[in-house]
Amino acid sequence: MENKAQNYTPEQTQLIVEQYKSGTPVEQIAQTIGKTTRSVVAKLSREGVYVAKSKASAGVRVKKSDLVERIANRVGVPSEVFESLEKANHEVLEHLAAKLDA
């Protein structure tokens, strides 16, 4: 059986783990050692140290159905009347609801 080329030396592995734990961005680590960001993330994951970035959010996103219900209540009609509004863009519904709340 052929020996497979080693992708990361033990020294590289130790270096990237130390840098990652000290807060160095993965992109910078990858550039420093001449590897892709995906490769470094995969290696850090195999080493058990990588923590995936959480999606940035300003808060919990309101469901379209809740926005449609809020709009219907402001206008004074049953929410079933505006049921097809749930197909509208979420951002549009948020703006409409905000204008009616003002």
N, C-alpha and C positions, 0 to 999 in steps of 0.2 A: 504494500500500500504506500502511495506517495505521501510525503510530508506536505501538509498544507502550509502555505505561507502565513506567517503570523501577522494578523492585521494590526494588533496593538501589542507593543512590548509591555512587560510588567511595569517598566519605568513610565511609559506613556499612560498606562492605566492609572498608576498611582498619581501622576501629575494631574490628569484631568479630573480625578475624583477630588483631589485636594483643592484644585482651582474652583470646581463647581461648589464644593462645600463652603468655600470662602466668599462665594457670591459672584464670581466671574460669570458673565453671560455665556451661554452655550455657544452662541455664534462666534464670540471672541476666542473661546477655547478651540473651536474647530479651525479657525483661521490660524491660530498660533501653531497647531500641530499639523496643518496641511490636510485636514480631513473635512468631509462635509458635516453640516450641522446634524443631519439625520443620522449619520454614522456615530457621532459623539453621543447623541441622545440615546441611540440603541445600546451603545456600550455602557453608558451610565445607568440605563435601565437594567441591563444584565448584572451590573454590579450592585443593584438594589439601592441606589442613591438618588436617581432622578425623580423629581416630583413634577408632574405635568402642570403647566400653567392653567389656572382656572380662567374661565371666560369672564371677561370684565363685564359687569352689568351694574347699572345704577340702582337696581332693585328687582323685585319680582315683576315679570311682564304680565300685564293684565290680559286675560283671554279676550278674543274678539267677541265672543258671545256676551261677555260681561259689558264690554263697551257698547254693543248694540242695545243691550237692555238699559244701560244708563242713558243713551241717546233717546230711546223710546220713552223712558220715564220723563225726561226733560220736555219732550214734545207733547206728552200726554196721550200716548197711544199704546196699545198692547205690544209687547216686544215681538210677537209673531208677525205683526205688520211689516216690521223691518228685518225679518229673518234673512232675506237675501243680502242684506248689508254685510253679513259675515264673510262674504266673498271678497269684500273690498280690502284694500291694502291696510295693514295694521296701523301704519303711521297716519294715514288719512282718517281712520276712525278715531285715533287719539286726538288729532287736531279738532275734529268735529265735536267730540265730546267735551274737550276743553273750552271751545267757543260757546257751547251751550251752557256750560257750568258757570261761565263768567257773567 
